[in-house]
């Protein structure tokens, strides 16, 4: 496992040491990337001798040198669509706590324990709160989770079961973040908010390594990713850059498709208007709770990645999302999360308008199991039939 060389700001490239826990850049408040000396890992010999473990820790050679806090997250299956074998679903619902958030929180709590942090706090749209609670429990760290009061019931049950201190807030994740910011100093909490510490990205980047390895160390033509905070999309792009530096993959990087909900589409709006960052999205509402992020902290990175890759940003209505859930359930036998269904619906739209061809090999991320959303799906079904 490599030692961390330094932390580098994603915005101004300012560097700081990783010897102590850091939040954001002290110069411009940009998100930090973890940088390593990867010189000894170059070449396919290292790639072909990765640890044979069925978890994200098979990529330990490109993760921080620390004792993992793990619940066997990662190495999720890639499932070919029954209707189009060029469409591959990356099923993140098989992770501990049922979503991709397990990856980021595993790495985050690994480093919190490594640094000796005793208390953490996180604002969450739902699934990150449950994952934080689980991995903090595994690490022996006190967790404080702030979530909107209308998050799926499963997220609330997780926090209770894992012994986290849960606060339900009358508002959105942005309101939860304000509470954490206001209280963290006096309460002694380390803030592990999305992109306000550098290691959740490191956990999420394993999705990029995985999908490339599972495709025979080749890139797909496009990657569809449900984008609320966008850490997964950002992490995968970092993984692609690292793999190219290592000589583990070659060819053209995939088009990155950021998928949002029409009721909360700050990144879609910024992309459509040619802006470099988003504005606070007013009156955000969608039953895809993970996409209900009115102002992503890393919006500038998401937009850069999409544009550099030749991808796009696209939004779907809740009705379109529910239709895609039904479509994949009936025709594929897979229960998508609402966030994942935003991505499958986006694929259909981009085939229809010619942005992609059916011969293009694409990976669509179902970021969580639909089983965590039974109460939400019930509401969606009633609303769908009422129309």
Backbone torsions as a table, in degrees:
resi	resn	phi	psi	omega
1	UNK	NA	133.2	-174.3
2	UNK	-79.1	149.8	171.4
3	UNK	-80.6	148.0	179.4
4	UNK	-74.1	128.2	177.7
5	UNK	-76.9	-46.9	-179.4
6	UNK	-173.0	170.0	170.7
7	UNK	-102.3	136.2	-176.8
8	UNK	-124.0	129.7	180.0
9	UNK	-67.2	132.4	-179.8
10	UNK	-70.8	-16.5	-176.9
11	UNK	-101.8	-52.6	-173.7
12	UNK	-111.2	-0.4	178.6
13	UNK	66.2	12.2	173.0
14	UNK	-60.3	141.4	-177.9
15	UNK	-112.7	143.6	174.8
16	UNK	-140.1	159.1	-179.9
17	UNK	-73.0	151.4	174.7
18	UNK	-101.5	17.5	-178.1
19	UNK	-68.8	-24.3	177.0
20	UNK	-127.8	157.4	-179.9
21	UNK	-64.3	135.2	-178.5
22	UNK	-122.0	157.2	174.2
23	UNK	-105.4	-93.2	-179.3
24	UNK	-118.3	172.4	-177.2
25	UNK	-57.7	132.1	-178.9
26	UNK	-74.2	-12.8	-178.9
27	UNK	-91.9	-47.5	-172.2
28	UNK	-130.7	3.0	-179.6
29	UNK	66.4	20.6	176.0
30	UNK	-74.8	163.9	178.3
31	UNK	-73.7	137.0	177.7
32	UNK	-85.7	140.8	166.2
33	UNK	-103.3	144.3	175.0
34	UNK	-86.0	127.6	179.4
35	UNK	-116.5	139.4	-177.7
36	UNK	-123.4	164.5	165.9
37	UNK	-89.2	105.9	-175.4
38	UNK	-99.6	9.6	-171.4
39	UNK	-60.0	-34.3	-177.1
40	UNK	-81.8	-3.0	-176.4
41	UNK	-106.1	3.4	-175.3
42	UNK	-72.6	144.6	176.0
43	UNK	105.4	155.9	-175.4
44	UNK	-73.2	-16.6	179.0
45	UNK	-63.2	-43.0	177.2
46	UNK	-67.1	-44.0	179.4
47	UNK	-57.2	-40.8	-175.2
48	UNK	-83.3	-0.7	177.8
49	UNK	-122.3	31.3	176.7
50	UNK	-62.7	152.0	177.8
51	UNK	-54.7	132.1	-176.7
52	UNK	-88.5	69.0	175.8
53	UNK	-119.7	140.6	-177.8
54	UNK	-86.8	58.5	175.2
55	UNK	-150.9	174.2	-179.0
56	UNK	-67.5	-13.6	-178.2
57	UNK	-77.6	0.9	168.1
58	UNK	-63.1	-20.9	178.6
59	UNK	-96.3	24.5	177.0
60	UNK	-52.1	-33.6	178.9
61	UNK	-61.1	-16.3	178.8
62	UNK	-121.4	24.0	176.8
63	UNK	-122.7	163.3	-176.3
64	UNK	-58.8	148.7	179.9
65	UNK	-79.5	87.3	-179.3
66	UNK	-153.9	155.6	-179.5
67	UNK	-71.9	119.2	-173.1
68	UNK	-66.0	140.1	164.1
69	UNK	-98.0	103.9	-169.2
70	UNK	-132.1	146.0	172.4
71	UNK	-122.3	25.3	-179.6
72	UNK	69.2	48.1	179.3
73	UNK	-85.4	154.5	175.7
74	UNK	91.5	-173.7	-173.7
75	UNK	50.4	51.0	180.0
76	UNK	-80.6	153.7	-174.5
77	UNK	-73.3	153.8	168.4
78	UNK	-108.0	120.0	-173.3
79	UNK	-113.4	124.1	178.3
80	UNK	-75.6	136.1	175.7
81	UNK	-61.4	141.9	177.9
82	UNK	-71.0	-21.7	-175.7
83	UNK	-97.9	-26.0	179.2
84	UNK	-146.8	102.2	-176.9
85	UNK	-63.8	-11.9	175.2
86	UNK	-80.0	-9.9	177.3
87	UNK	-99.4	116.7	-178.5
88	UNK	-114.1	130.2	178.9
89	UNK	-100.4	120.4	174.9
90	UNK	-87.8	107.9	-169.1
91	UNK	-91.6	91.2	-178.7
92	UNK	-79.4	-5.4	178.7
93	UNK	-67.8	-12.5	179.1
94	UNK	-82.8	-2.5	177.5
95	UNK	-68.6	157.7	167.7
96	UNK	-56.0	143.7	-173.2
97	UNK	64.5	7.0	167.8
98	UNK	78.7	6.1	179.5
99	UNK	-146.8	169.9	178.3
100	UNK	-63.4	-16.6	-178.8
101	UNK	-60.9	-22.5	178.9
102	UNK	-59.2	-36.2	-178.5
103	UNK	-61.9	-51.3	-177.4
104	UNK	-65.0	-40.5	-177.6
105	UNK	-73.9	-28.9	174.2
106	UNK	-61.0	-48.2	-179.6
107	UNK	-70.0	-40.0	-179.9
108	UNK	-60.9	-49.8	-178.2
109	UNK	-71.3	-27.5	171.5
110	UNK	-56.8	-46.6	-177.6
111	UNK	-77.1	-32.9	175.7
112	UNK	-61.7	-43.1	177.8
113	UNK	-66.3	-41.2	178.2
114	UNK	-58.2	-39.8	-179.4
115	UNK	-82.7	-11.3	-179.1
116	UNK	83.6	20.1	178.0
117	UNK	-68.5	136.0	-176.2
118	UNK	-99.2	-30.6	-175.4
119	UNK	-136.6	137.2	175.5
120	UNK	-128.3	156.8	175.3
121	UNK	-135.1	146.0	179.8
122	UNK	-145.9	132.4	165.6
123	UNK	-86.3	139.8	-173.3
124	UNK	-145.1	147.4	171.2
125	UNK	-82.3	-2.3	176.1
126	UNK	146.3	-71.3	-171.6
127	UNK	-69.7	-33.3	177.0
128	UNK	-65.9	-33.1	178.1
129	UNK	-63.9	-45.3	177.7
130	UNK	-63.3	-41.6	179.4
131	UNK	-67.7	-39.6	177.4
132	UNK	-60.4	-44.6	-179.9
133	UNK	-60.6	-43.9	-178.0
134	UNK	-65.7	-48.9	-174.8
135	UNK	-76.9	-28.4	172.6
136	UNK	-65.7	-40.7	176.7
137	UNK	-61.1	-43.8	179.8
138	UNK	-64.6	-29.5	-178.7
139	UNK	-90.4	-9.0	-176.1
140	UNK	74.0	33.2	-178.1
141	UNK	-113.6	142.1	178.5
142	UNK	-77.4	127.7	-176.0
143	UNK	-114.6	137.8	175.6
144	UNK	-122.7	115.9	-173.6
145	UNK	-116.0	130.0	178.7
146	UNK	-119.0	120.8	-176.4
147	UNK	-136.4	152.1	172.0
148	UNK	-57.2	145.7	-174.8
149	UNK	-67.7	-15.6	-179.2
150	UNK	-104.0	23.4	174.7
151	UNK	-66.8	159.3	177.7
152	UNK	-52.9	144.5	-177.5
153	UNK	-56.9	-35.2	-179.1
154	UNK	-57.4	-38.3	-180.0
155	UNK	-65.1	-38.6	178.1
156	UNK	-67.8	-43.1	179.8
157	UNK	-62.0	-40.7	178.5
158	UNK	-57.3	-49.7	-176.7
159	UNK	-60.5	-41.0	178.5
160	UNK	-64.8	-46.7	-176.2
161	UNK	-64.4	-35.9	-177.5
162	UNK	-88.1	1.2	173.8
163	UNK	80.0	19.9	178.1
164	UNK	-77.6	158.4	172.4
165	UNK	-87.8	105.4	-172.6
166	UNK	-104.4	133.4	174.4
167	UNK	-124.4	122.4	175.9
168	UNK	-93.6	129.1	-170.3
169	UNK	-112.9	138.1	175.0
170	UNK	-79.9	86.4	-176.8
171	UNK	164.0	-157.9	-177.9
172	UNK	-108.4	179.1	179.1
173	UNK	-58.9	-31.1	178.2
174	UNK	-64.3	-35.0	176.4
175	UNK	-70.8	-37.0	175.9
176	UNK	-63.0	-40.4	-179.7
177	UNK	-63.5	-36.2	178.6
178	UNK	-63.8	-37.3	179.0
179	UNK	-66.4	-45.1	178.4
180	UNK	-60.5	-45.6	-179.6
181	UNK	-61.4	-37.9	-176.9
182	UNK	-73.9	-28.7	-171.3
183	UNK	-109.1	-13.3	-169.8
184	UNK	-62.4	-35.7	-178.3
185	UNK	-68.1	-49.0	-177.3
186	UNK	-70.8	-30.6	-177.7
187	UNK	-88.0	-12.1	-179.6
188	UNK	75.4	29.8	179.5
189	UNK	-91.3	141.8	167.4
190	UNK	-92.6	126.6	-174.4
191	UNK	-80.8	113.9	178.4
192	UNK	-107.8	34.6	177.0
193	UNK	-59.1	157.2	176.9
194	UNK	-50.7	119.7	175.5
195	UNK	66.1	11.1	174.5
196	UNK	-103.4	7.1	165.7
197	UNK	-144.3	155.0	-167.0
198	UNK	-87.6	-3.6	-166.9
199	UNK	-101.4	-17.7	173.5
200	UNK	-63.8	-35.0	175.1
201	UNK	-60.5	-40.5	-179.1
202	UNK	-63.5	-38.0	176.1
203	UNK	-67.6	-41.8	-178.3
204	UNK	-70.4	-26.4	-178.5
205	UNK	-64.4	-20.2	179.4
206	UNK	-62.3	-22.7	175.1
207	UNK	-62.6	-36.5	178.0
208	UNK	-67.6	-45.5	176.4
209	UNK	-60.0	-44.7	-177.5
210	UNK	-61.9	-51.1	-173.8
211	UNK	-64.7	-34.4	178.2
212	UNK	-69.7	-43.0	177.8
213	UNK	-63.5	-43.1	-178.3
214	UNK	-67.9	-17.6	175.0
215	UNK	-98.3	18.7	178.3
216	UNK	78.3	32.1	-177.8
217	UNK	59.8	39.9	174.5
218	UNK	-127.6	149.8	176.3
219	UNK	-77.8	147.1	165.6
220	UNK	-79.1	174.9	177.4
221	UNK	-78.6	-30.5	-179.2
222	UNK	-152.7	152.0	175.1
223	UNK	-125.7	125.5	176.6
224	UNK	-100.2	125.4	-175.8
225	UNK	-134.1	121.4	174.1
226	UNK	-61.8	126.1	-168.3
227	UNK	-122.9	103.8	169.8
228	UNK	-100.5	-82.0	173.4
229	UNK	-79.4	-25.6	173.7
230	UNK	84.6	10.5	-175.4
231	UNK	-63.8	-37.1	-179.8
232	UNK	-64.3	-44.7	178.3
233	UNK	-62.8	-43.6	179.2
234	UNK	-64.5	-43.5	-179.7
235	UNK	-63.3	-41.8	179.3
236	UNK	-63.4	-40.9	179.3
237	UNK	-63.4	-38.8	175.4
238	UNK	-62.2	-41.0	178.3
239	UNK	-61.9	-42.4	-179.7
240	UNK	-61.3	-42.9	179.4
241	UNK	-64.2	-41.3	178.8
242	UNK	-64.8	-44.2	-178.9
243	UNK	-62.9	-35.3	177.4
244	UNK	-68.6	-39.7	176.5
245	UNK	-62.2	-34.7	-178.8
246	UNK	-81.4	-14.6	-176.2
247	UNK	77.4	24.6	-178.5
248	UNK	-89.4	-15.5	-178.9
249	UNK	-150.2	152.5	176.4
250	UNK	-140.5	172.2	179.5
251	UNK	104.3	-171.4	-176.2
252	UNK	-85.3	128.1	177.5
253	UNK	-62.8	152.5	-178.0
254	UNK	-71.3	153.1	167.8
255	UNK	-65.7	129.4	179.5
256	UNK	-98.1	119.6	-177.6
257	UNK	-106.9	110.1	177.8
258	UNK	-88.1	124.4	-173.5
259	UNK	-111.8	124.1	-179.4
260	UNK	-122.4	175.5	175.6
261	UNK	-101.0	143.1	-177.2
262	UNK	-61.2	-27.3	179.7
263	UNK	-80.9	-5.6	175.8
264	UNK	-156.1	87.5	-171.7
265	UNK	-128.2	53.8	-178.2
266	UNK	-62.6	-37.8	-178.3
267	UNK	-75.0	-39.0	176.3
268	UNK	-58.9	-45.1	-179.0
269	UNK	-63.1	-44.9	179.7
270	UNK	-64.1	-40.9	178.8
271	UNK	-63.7	-44.8	-179.2
272	UNK	-61.8	-35.0	-177.4
273	UNK	-91.4	2.9	177.4
274	UNK	71.1	25.5	-177.7
275	UNK	-91.6	160.8	-179.0
276	UNK	-91.7	-10.9	178.1
277	UNK	-151.3	161.9	-178.1
278	UNK	-92.5	168.4	172.0
279	UNK	-110.4	158.7	177.3
280	UNK	-56.6	122.9	-178.4
281	UNK	-82.2	121.0	-174.3
282	UNK	-81.0	144.3	175.8
283	UNK	54.6	44.5	-178.9
284	UNK	-61.6	132.1	178.9
285	UNK	-155.7	128.3	171.9
286	UNK	-167.5	147.0	177.1
287	UNK	-79.2	-7.1	170.8
288	UNK	-84.0	82.9	-167.8
289	UNK	-58.4	-32.5	-179.9
290	UNK	-68.4	-17.1	178.4
291	UNK	-97.0	2.0	-177.2
292	UNK	-88.7	66.6	179.6
293	UNK	-122.2	100.3	-169.8
294	UNK	-72.4	-18.3	178.3
295	UNK	-151.8	88.4	-179.0
296	UNK	-62.3	135.8	-178.9
297	UNK	-64.4	-33.5	-178.7
298	UNK	-100.5	30.1	-177.5
299	UNK	-56.9	-37.1	-178.6
300	UNK	-65.6	-32.7	178.3
301	UNK	-73.8	-43.1	179.1
302	UNK	-56.5	-48.1	-178.5
303	UNK	-64.4	-39.4	177.3
304	UNK	-61.7	-46.1	-177.7
305	UNK	-63.2	-47.1	-179.2
306	UNK	-59.2	-46.2	-177.6
307	UNK	-68.9	-42.0	-179.3
308	UNK	-64.6	-32.5	-176.7
309	UNK	-83.7	-10.9	-174.2
310	UNK	77.5	20.5	-179.8
311	UNK	-88.2	-152.0	179.1
312	UNK	-159.4	173.1	174.6
313	UNK	-122.4	134.2	-173.3
314	UNK	-144.1	144.4	-178.0
315	UNK	-118.9	149.7	177.6
316	UNK	-125.9	147.1	175.9
317	UNK	-74.6	162.2	176.7
318	UNK	-60.7	-34.4	178.9
319	UNK	-65.3	-42.2	177.7
320	UNK	-65.9	-37.1	177.9
321	UNK	-62.9	-47.2	-179.1
322	UNK	-64.9	-38.0	177.4
323	UNK	-60.5	-39.5	179.6
324	UNK	-71.2	-34.1	174.2
325	UNK	-59.1	-46.9	179.5
326	UNK	-64.2	-41.6	-178.9
327	UNK	-60.4	-48.2	-178.2
328	UNK	-73.1	-30.6	176.5
329	UNK	-66.5	-47.7	-175.4
330	UNK	-74.9	-33.8	-173.0
331	UNK	-104.2	-16.8	-177.7
332	UNK	-122.2	-14.3	-177.4
333	UNK	72.1	24.9	-177.9
334	UNK	-122.0	128.1	177.5
335	UNK	-93.3	102.6	-179.0
336	UNK	-75.6	153.0	164.5
337	UNK	-75.2	158.3	175.7
338	UNK	-56.4	-36.1	179.6
339	UNK	-66.2	-44.1	177.7
340	UNK	-62.4	-36.8	179.8
341	UNK	-69.1	-26.2	173.1
342	UNK	-62.5	-33.0	179.8
343	UNK	-78.1	-40.7	178.5
344	UNK	-67.3	-36.8	176.3
345	UNK	-66.3	-36.4	177.9
346	UNK	-63.9	-38.5	177.7
347	UNK	-59.6	-47.1	179.7
348	UNK	-58.0	-41.9	-179.1
349	UNK	-64.4	-42.6	-175.9
350	UNK	-75.5	-20.9	170.7
351	UNK	-74.0	-42.3	-178.9
352	UNK	-62.2	-41.3	-175.9
353	UNK	-90.4	1.5	173.9
354	UNK	86.2	3.6	178.1
355	UNK	-62.6	-36.4	175.4
356	UNK	-127.0	160.6	175.8
357	UNK	-109.3	155.4	179.7
358	UNK	-64.7	-17.4	177.6
359	UNK	-82.4	-10.4	177.9
360	UNK	-71.3	136.2	178.0
361	UNK	-86.8	117.8	-175.3
362	UNK	-126.6	151.3	173.5
363	UNK	-115.1	123.4	177.9
364	UNK	-110.1	128.2	-178.9
365	UNK	-90.9	119.9	164.6
366	UNK	-93.3	102.2	-168.0
367	UNK	-73.8	-10.3	178.0
368	UNK	-162.6	161.2	178.0
369	UNK	-73.1	138.1	176.9
370	UNK	-65.0	-16.5	179.8
371	UNK	-64.2	-19.4	178.0
372	UNK	-81.2	-4.6	-172.2
373	UNK	-120.5	25.9	-174.9
374	UNK	-59.0	-39.2	178.2
375	UNK	-68.0	-38.1	179.2
376	UNK	-68.7	-43.1	-179.6
377	UNK	-64.5	-32.8	176.3
378	UNK	-63.4	-43.0	177.7
379	UNK	-64.9	-43.0	179.8
380	UNK	-62.1	-40.1	-179.2
381	UNK	-64.5	-43.7	179.3
382	UNK	-63.3	-42.3	179.5
383	UNK	-65.4	-38.8	-178.5
384	UNK	-64.5	-42.3	-177.9
385	UNK	-74.9	-21.4	-179.2
386	UNK	-77.6	-19.8	-177.7
387	UNK	-71.8	NA	NA
